[in-house]
Amino acid sequence: MRLRLVFSILGRILLIIGGSMVFPLLWSLYYGEPNLWPIIYAMLITILVGGIMAFFLKSNETIRQREGFAIVTLGWFLAST
């Protein structure tokens, strides 16, 4: 299995998840919630880790079935944690 490819795509998934955290952030700002900083920290950590993975582990290889299963399984795991 080509782990560099798997982790590169997982990094992109983390970037998307981190970017989608802007909606709860805006919602929290709109309603004046006091717990704004945990959302910001979670968003920044997710974007930072995803950016590092996507940038440093770039791969132009094609995805085969084995890598696809790993990406889906680990992607769901990352999204749930």
N, C-alpha and C positions, 0 to 999 in steps of 0.2 A: 504494500500500500504506500502511496506517495503522501506522506504526512505533511510535507510542505504545502502541497495543494490544499489539503483538508483544512489546515490551520489558517491559510490565507483566506479561504472562503468563510471560515468561522469568524475571522476578524472583520470581514465585511458585514456579516450578520450582526455582530456586536455594534458596529458603527450605526447600522439601521435602528437597532434597539435603543442605543443611546440617543440618537436623533429623535426618535419618537417620544422620548421622555420630556421633550419640550412642551408637549400638550398638557401633562399634569402640572408642569411648572407654571405655565400660563394660567391654568385653572386655579392653582394655588394663589397666584398673584391677584387674580381677579376677585377671589373671595377673601383675601386678606388672611390666609391661613398662617399660623405662627411657625409651622414646621416646613419652611421653605428650604433651609440649608441641607437637610438630608436628601432632598430630591436633587439639588444642585450637585452635591458630592457624588451621589449614585450616577448621575448623568455624566459627570466629568470622568469618573473612574471607568465607566463602561466605554466611553468614547476613546479615552486614552489607551486602554488595553486593546480595544478593537483596532485602533489606528496603528499601534505598534505591530500587532499581528498581521494586519493587511499590508503594511508598508514594507516590513523587513522580511516577510515570507512570501513575496510575490512569486507567482508561478503561472506560466502560460501553457501548461499542459492541459489536456482534455480530461474531463471527469469520466471515469469508468464506473461500472456498477458498484464496485467495492467502495470507492471513495464516496459515491453518492449515498450509500447506506450510512457510512460514517458521518458524513456532513449532516444528514437529516437527524440521526440519533443524537449527535453531540450538539447540534443546533437547538433541538428541543430542550435538551438538558441545560444549555446555557440560558435559554429564554426563561426557563422556569426557576432559575436560581437568582 
